[in-house]
Amino acid sequence: MSRAAIVTVGNELVSGDVENTNGSWLARRLAGLGVEVDLIAVLPDVIEQVASFVREQAAAADAVLVTGGLGGTPDDVTREAIAAAFGVPQVEQPEVADRLRARFHRDPEYAARWAQLPEGSRALENPLGGAPGFAIGNVYVLPGLPAEMEAMFETLVAELRAGTPIGCWRRTYRTTESRIVGVLEAMVERHPGVVVGSYPSFDEGGSEVEIVVKSADADLLASAVAWLEPELEGVAG
């Protein structure tokens, strides 16, 4: 199965000023393409730190998706960081720069900065915004604004698709983890081809636990769920 790492870049994410919705959205979308996400990381706008981390992940994963830091202000350093990760200079892509100058005629040279991409990269059109993304090697760099990121990702679906979507079954029970832990342990032993998780929460009505089962093999998933549901029903109450 194809494996991916997601890297979201921005001081505002590290500080908690902005919620990292991009990481969660990408993980769900990649699962639908048959790509398993091994890691979601949040990094500050520090060139050396981003470069080192992306270089490491590019060697370990089939694909690395990076979001954020593509604007033109001092804290937008992702282009520089990815160039450093691959040990290449940034060069202006003339066709991209010309399109940006034509679109942003009130401040064309500011917009043209966005065309300074790592040498050897392929520009990715931004359907909803200005700054283009780019791909180099197995690294795909997307905007940080969620709407722009999602629109650009959709242009890459055919390229990133890796096979059978990862199927998912989920159900919430009004119970506690201590009541159902034995069933979950038996599930792991009986059905090693699936991944099972339990996520408790608490409200005025008491405790409830959401059970999530995932697998890229539809038959294994169906078999596991067929065993799990009656077992949980028997102990959850």
C-alpha positions in Angstrom: 0.0 0.0 0.0 1.2 3.5 -0.8 2.2 5.5 2.2 2.2 9.3 2.7 3.4 12.0 5.1 1.5 15.3 5.6 3.5 18.4 6.6 1.7 21.6 7.5 3.8 24.7 7.8 3.0 27.9 9.7 3.8 29.6 13.0 0.1 30.2 13.4 -0.5 26.4 13.4 2.3 25.6 15.9 1.1 28.3 18.3 -2.5 27.1 18.1 -3.8 30.4 16.7 -5.2 28.6 13.6 -6.6 25.0 13.7 -4.8 22.5 11.5 -7.8 21.4 9.4 -5.7 20.8 6.4 -3.9 17.8 7.9 -7.2 16.1 8.8 -8.8 16.8 5.5 -5.8 15.5 3.5 -5.6 12.3 5.6 -9.3 11.5 5.0 -9.0 12.3 1.3 -5.9 10.2 0.8 -7.5 7.2 2.5 -10.2 7.4 -0.2 -7.4 7.1 -2.8 -5.9 4.0 -1.1 -3.0 6.0 0.4 -2.2 5.3 4.1 -1.0 8.3 6.1 1.8 7.5 8.5 2.4 10.9 9.8 0.9 14.4 10.2 3.4 17.1 11.3 3.1 20.8 12.1 6.3 22.8 11.6 7.1 26.5 12.2 8.2 28.9 9.4 11.9 28.0 9.8 13.7 27.1 6.5 16.2 24.7 8.0 13.7 22.8 10.1 11.2 22.4 7.2 14.0 21.4 4.8 15.5 18.8 7.1 12.1 17.3 7.9 10.9 17.1 4.3 14.2 15.6 3.1 13.8 12.9 5.7 10.2 12.2 4.9 10.7 12.2 1.1 13.2 9.3 1.6 10.8 7.3 3.8 7.4 7.8 2.2 5.9 7.3 -1.2 4.5 10.8 -1.2 4.9 13.9 1.0 2.2 16.6 1.0 3.2 20.0 2.3 0.8 22.9 2.9 1.3 26.5 3.8 3.9 29.2 3.4 3.4 30.0 -0.3 2.5 33.7 -0.1 4.8 36.7 -0.5 5.3 37.9 3.1 8.5 37.3 5.2 7.0 34.3 7.0 6.2 32.5 3.7 9.4 30.4 3.4 8.2 27.0 2.0 9.6 27.5 -1.5 13.0 28.3 0.0 12.7 25.3 2.4 11.8 22.8 -0.3 14.6 24.1 -2.5 17.0 23.6 0.4 15.6 20.1 1.0 16.5 19.0 -2.6 19.7 21.0 -2.7 18.6 23.1 -5.7 18.3 26.9 -6.3 15.1 28.7 -6.8 14.5 29.9 -10.4 11.7 31.9 -12.0 9.5 29.9 -14.2 8.9 32.4 -17.0 5.5 31.1 -18.1 4.2 31.0 -14.6 5.5 34.5 -13.9 4.0 35.9 -17.0 0.6 34.5 -16.1 0.8 35.9 -12.6 1.8 39.4 -13.9 -1.1 39.4 -16.2 -3.6 38.3 -13.5 -2.3 40.7 -10.8 -1.7 43.8 -13.0 -2.0 46.2 -10.0 1.2 44.7 -8.4 2.7 42.4 -11.0 6.2 42.1 -9.5 4.8 41.1 -6.1 2.8 38.3 -7.7 5.8 37.2 -9.8 7.7 36.3 -6.7 5.4 33.2 -6.5 7.0 31.9 -9.7 10.4 31.5 -7.9 10.2 27.7 -7.6 12.8 25.1 -6.8 14.7 24.2 -9.9 13.3 21.0 -11.5 9.9 21.4 -10.0 6.5 21.4 -11.8 4.1 24.2 -11.1 0.6 23.3 -9.9 -2.2 25.6 -10.9 -4.1 27.3 -8.1 -7.7 27.3 -9.3 -9.0 29.6 -6.5 -6.0 31.8 -5.6 -2.8 33.3 -6.7 0.4 31.5 -5.5 0.9 28.3 -7.5 1.8 25.1 -5.8 4.5 22.8 -7.2 5.7 19.2 -7.2 9.3 18.0 -7.1 10.2 14.4 -6.8 7.6 12.8 -4.6 6.8 16.1 -2.7 3.7 18.0 -3.5 3.4 21.6 -2.1 0.0 23.1 -1.7 -1.4 26.4 -0.4 -2.3 26.8 3.2 -5.7 28.4 2.7 -8.1 25.4 3.0 -10.3 26.2 0.0 -7.2 26.7 -2.2 -5.5 23.6 -0.9 -8.6 21.4 -1.5 -9.1 22.7 -5.0 -5.5 22.1 -5.9 -5.5 18.6 -4.4 -8.4 17.6 -6.6 -6.2 18.3 -9.7 -3.8 15.6 -8.3 -6.2 12.9 -7.5 -5.4 10.7 -10.6 -1.7 11.1 -9.9 -1.9 10.2 -6.2 -4.5 7.4 -6.4 -2.8 4.2 -5.2 -5.5 1.5 -5.4 -8.4 0.4 -3.3 -9.9 3.0 -1.0 -9.4 2.3 2.7 -12.9 1.3 3.9 -14.2 2.5 7.2 -16.9 1.4 9.6 -17.8 3.4 12.7 -20.4 3.2 15.4 -20.9 4.9 18.8 -21.9 3.0 21.9 -23.2 4.4 25.2 -20.6 2.5 27.3 -17.1 2.8 28.7 -13.8 1.4 27.3 -13.4 -0.8 30.3 -16.6 -2.7 29.4 -15.6 -3.4 25.8 -11.8 -3.7 26.0 -11.9 -7.5 26.0 -13.9 -7.5 22.8 -11.4 -5.1 21.2 -8.5 -7.2 22.3 -10.1 -10.3 20.8 -10.8 -8.3 17.6 -7.1 -7.6 17.2 -6.3 -11.2 17.6 -9.0 -12.6 15.3 -8.8 -10.0 12.5 -5.2 -8.8 12.1 -5.9 -7.4 8.6 -7.9 -4.5 10.0 -7.2 -1.6 12.2 -9.5 -0.9 15.2 -9.6 2.2 17.3 -11.8 3.3 20.3 -12.4 7.0 21.1 -14.2 7.8 24.4 -16.1 11.0 25.2 -18.2 12.3 28.0 -21.3 14.4 28.3 -24.2 14.9 30.7 -25.6 11.5 29.8 -22.4 9.7 30.7 -19.7 8.0 28.7 -19.8 6.9 25.1 -17.2 5.3 22.9 -16.9 5.6 19.1 -15.5 2.4 17.6 -13.7 2.8 14.2 -12.6 -0.2 12.0 -10.6 0.3 8.8 -9.1 -1.8 6.1 -8.3 -1.6 2.4 -9.6 -5.1 2.0 -13.4 -4.9 1.8 -13.9 -8.7 2.5 -11.7 -8.5 5.6 -13.5 -5.4 6.8 -16.9 -7.0 6.3 -15.9 -10.2 8.1 -14.4 -8.2 11.0 -17.5 -6.0 11.4 -19.8 -9.0 11.2 -18.0 -10.5 14.2 -17.6 -7.3 16.1 -21.1 -5.9 16.1 -22.9 -8.7 18.0 -19.9 -8.9 20.4 -20.2 -5.2 21.3 -23.9 -5.3 21.6 -23.5 -8.1 24.1 -21.2 -6.2 26.5 -21.7 -2.5 25.8 -24.9 -2.1 27.8 
